[in-house]
Amino acid sequence: MTNNLNSVIVEGTITKIEKVENAAYFTVCTKRYFKDTYGEIHEESNYFEIEVYGKLASACDKLLKEETGVRVVGRLKSIRYEHNKVVIVAEHIEEKPAKSDED
């Protein structure tokens, strides 16, 4: 039996965080800027829910807070009892400096 590829990288800013024993849950906001056909610049924001468990959750408890810039490497997990909601289960997290809107 082999596993299929299930990997995702998300980079953004933490907007909400909840820490519990042996787990952490937080939301990462990513922003994308693009020009339309008229040359106008638009911003698109997306929010991703992240779940962290075990030793990595303990490290998050000490490092992460709201407005922290992060890069999350993990896998997608479907939660069927919540109408096929999809979350990211983190396997690696890096703290990054939050970028200003001018960058």
GILIN-V937924 format. One record per backbone hydrogen bond with DSSP energy under -0.5 kcal/mol. CO is the residue of the C=O (numbers start at 1). NH is the residue of the N-H. If there is no record, write none. Layout:
# GILIN-V937924
co;nh
CO;NH
CO;NH
This chain:
# GILIN-V937924
co;nh
8;74
10;72
12;70
13;29
14;67
16;27
18;25
20;23
22;54
23;20
24;52
25;18
26;50
27;15
27;16
28;30
28;48
29;13
30;46
32;44
34;42
36;39
40;36
42;34
44;32
46;30
48;28
49;88
50;26
51;90
52;24
53;56
53;57
54;58
55;59
56;60
57;61
58;62
59;62
59;63
60;64
65;68
68;14
69;96
70;12
71;94
72;10
73;91
73;92
74;8
75;89
77;87
78;80
79;82
79;85
80;83
80;84
85;79
87;77
87;89
88;51
88;90
89;75
92;73
94;71
96;69
100;103
